[in-house]
Amino acid sequence: MIDDALNDIVNMERKYYLEQHPYEIYYSEHDKRYRTYLPPKKDGEKRKPVTSVSKENLEMKIVAYYKQMKEKPVANTLEKLYPLFLEYKGKETSLANAHKLNWVWETYYKEEYIVKCKFDEITVAMLKSWFLDKISQHRLTSRKFKEMKSLINMLYDFAIESNLTNHNVSRVVHGISYKKYAVEQEKPQTEQVYINDEEETIINMALKQFKKTGNIAYLGVCLNFTLALRVGEVVALKTSDFSKNLVHIQRQEIKHYDKLADGKIVRNGYEIVSHGKTPTADRKLFLTRNAKEFLTMIIKTNEQRNFHSEYLLLDKDGERIHNDAINNVLRRLNRMIKTTQKGNHSIRKTCISNMGESGALSSEEIRTFAGHKDFSTTEKYYMHSTSSIENRSDAYEKAINSKINNVFKGVQAG
């Protein structure tokens, strides 16, 4: 009896959907097939022809189509589309990138009225007005606004690829005045690089701390003042990367993420990947005399401890250290020499700035060493004066007064 009841339900459901079907089912003598059309899933689309060798199979296709339309809600808003987009980006790029995108969503978009509107309801003027409100509300700089806007640009691109809309409204929004953005507050020189004698002082302190604690991360800090590596590149170094005068930078440590059963993306440790941050991150760097000295100290320490790992920087148990180890000892060193807290990126900027100030290397050599695509990036964001303005008094005197040094001598003589 249960089977009979189930069959009755199936037949009733089949009859219901076929009665809703607006197109004729007919037999074509030309190709000996049954034919009809399936209605479009959204406005603007054309009806879709469908065929089968038997009428029964064709009716099954029709019923399955209507059931799918009924059971699967159409992702016709940014809010409904977002979970599908996030899953897609996790596959296309990485879970780490999806995690970053989700931070942008949670910060700027979640629960906002604009993401609840249907795609065909959102106009350019409407979206631009919402952007202006967000710029004001969050005090966004131009750079932060671009970060926020890039997510909705990608969402619209994904919606177009998914045939949910045919127009990227976000990419049409232009003309926001620079006056609307918050002013980008550039960090002072003292927070970006190690100035005056700070570099020498912190390296000397790191060597003392290594001698005292045996923590190899202190030597990693010293080595990086000669290589200007990203912190993930430092801890991914292998002994095989080094030759007599060069080191090959070809991998990095990144944060590892897992996707839970509920779809949430969570951080879970670290992993080494066989590529850099960008294609230009794969590079060979010259080893200076000091770099070789620090390298020798590290290798000798590993040998004395009877460690045989392929990686260069190892903890007390012979395991590869993570970027946290570098960051932690650097924080201690900053406190010890009583300077502003500066991270590994400041080591990188200090080394690159020294290269620029030396005048001994071309722009192309410095760009390659930094691992950047364009020298404009190196020059704009990584090159700073490593001397305070007070310590540059002689240089300012020479640059400004070189042609008028005798003015007051003449006045006094008269």
Residue pairs with C-beta under 8 A, 6 or more apart in sequence:
13 63
13 67
14 59
14 63
17 62
17 63
17 66
17 67
18 59
18 62
18 63
20 66
21 36
21 62
21 66
22 39
23 36
23 37
23 38
23 39
23 47
24 36
25 34
25 35
25 36
25 55
25 58
25 59
25 62
26 34
26 35
26 36
27 33
27 34
27 35
27 55
28 34
28 35
28 51
31 51
32 53
33 51
33 52
33 53
34 51
34 52
34 53
34 54
34 55
34 57
34 58
35 49
35 50
35 51
35 58
36 49
36 50
36 58
36 62
37 47
37 48
37 49
37 50
38 47
38 48
38 49
38 50
38 62
38 65
39 47
40 46
40 47
40 48
41 69
41 74
42 74
42 76
42 163
42 164
43 120
44 166
45 163
50 58
50 61
50 62
50 65
51 58
52 58
52 61
73 80
74 80
74 164
75 81
75 84
75 159
75 162
75 164
76 118
76 119
76 164
77 115
77 116
77 117
77 118
77 119
78 109
78 114
78 115
78 116
78 117
78 119
78 152
78 155
78 159
79 115
79 116
81 155
81 158
81 159
81 162
81 164
82 105
82 109
82 115
82 155
83 263
84 158
84 162
85 154
85 155
85 158
86 98
86 101
86 102
86 105
86 263
86 265
87 98
87 263
88 158
89 97
89 98
89 101
89 154
90 97
90 98
90 259
90 265
94 257
95 257
95 258
95 259
95 265
96 254
96 255
96 256
96 257
98 257
98 265
99 257
99 265
99 267
101 151
101 154
102 265
104 147
104 148
104 150
104 151
105 151
107 148
108 134
108 138
108 148
108 151
109 115
109 151
109 152
112 130
114 122
114 126
114 127
114 130
117 126
119 159
119 164
119 165
120 165
122 169
123 169
124 169
124 172
124 173
127 152
127 169
127 170
127 173
128 173
128 175
128 176
131 145
131 149
131 173
131 176
132 176
132 180
134 140
134 145
134 148
135 145
135 176
135 180
135 181
135 182
136 180
138 144
139 182
140 148
140 181
140 182
141 181
141 182
141 183
141 184
142 178
142 181
142 184
143 184
144 182
145 176
145 181
149 170
149 173
152 170
153 168
153 170
153 171
155 170
156 165
156 167
156 168
156 169
156 170
156 171
157 168
159 165
160 166
160 167
160 168
189 195
189 384
189 385
189 388
190 339
190 340
190 388
191 340
191 342
191 346
192 342
192 346
192 349
192 384
193 342
193 346
193 349
193 350
193 353
193 384
193 385
193 386
194 202
194 339
194 342
194 346
194 347
194 350
194 386
195 385
195 386
195 387
195 388
195 391
196 386
196 387
196 388
196 391
198 337
198 339
199 225
199 350
199 386
201 337
202 221
202 333
202 334
202 337
202 339
203 221
203 222
203 225
205 333
205 336
205 337
206 218
206 219
206 221
206 222
206 329
206 333
207 218
207 219
207 222
209 215
209 218
209 329
209 332
209 333
209 336
210 216
210 218
210 219
214 301
214 316
215 316
215 325
215 329
216 298
216 301
216 302
216 313
216 314
216 315
216 321
217 313
217 321
217 325
217 326
217 328
217 329
218 329
218 333
219 294
219 297
219 298
219 301
219 313
220 234
220 235
220 298
220 313
220 321
220 325
220 326
221 326
221 329
221 330
221 333
221 347
222 294
223 234
223 291
223 294
223 295
223 298
224 234
224 326
224 344
224 347
224 348
224 351
225 290
225 347
225 350
225 351
226 287
226 288
226 290
226 291
226 294
226 351
227 234
227 247
227 285
227 291
227 351
228 347
228 348
228 349
228 351
228 352
228 355
228 369
228 370
229 237
229 249
229 348
230 252
230 277
230 281
230 344
230 345
230 348
230 371
231 323
231 326
231 327
231 343
231 344
231 345
232 252
232 253
232 254
232 277
232 323
233 249
233 251
233 252
233 253
233 276
233 281
234 313
234 323
234 326
234 344
235 253
235 311
235 313
235 320
235 321
235 322
235 323
235 325
235 326
236 251
236 252
236 253
236 272
236 311
237 247
237 311
237 312
237 313
238 310
238 311
238 312
239 299
239 310
239 311
239 312
240 310
241 247
241 248
241 249
241 250
241 312
242 248
242 287
242 295
245 286
245 287
246 284
246 285
246 286
246 287
247 284
247 285
247 287
247 291
248 283
248 284
249 276
249 281
249 282
249 283
249 284
249 285
249 371
250 274
250 275
250 276
250 282
251 272
251 273
251 274
251 275
251 276
252 272
252 273
252 275
252 276
252 277
252 281
253 270
253 271
253 272
253 273
253 322
253 323
254 270
254 271
254 272
254 273
255 267
255 269
255 270
256 267
256 268
256 269
256 270
256 271
257 265
257 266
257 267
257 268
258 265
258 266
258 268
259 265
260 266
270 322
270 323
275 281
275 282
276 282
276 371
277 371
278 371
278 372
278 373
279 373
280 368
280 371
280 372
280 373
281 371
283 368
283 369
283 371
285 369
286 369
287 295
295 312
298 312
298 313
299 312
302 309
302 312
302 314
305 314
305 318
307 314
307 318
308 318
309 318
309 319
309 320
311 320
313 320
313 321
313 325
314 320
314 321
315 321
315 325
323 344
326 344
327 343
327 344
330 342
330 343
330 344
330 347
331 341
334 340
334 341
334 342
335 341
348 370
348 382
349 382
349 383
349 384
350 386
352 366
352 369
352 370
352 378
352 382
352 383
353 382
353 383
353 384
353 385
353 386
354 386
355 361
355 365
355 366
355 369
356 366
356 379
356 383
357 385
357 386
361 369
363 375
363 378
363 379
364 375
366 375
366 378
367 374
367 375
367 378
370 378
370 382
372 378
372 382
385 392
389 396
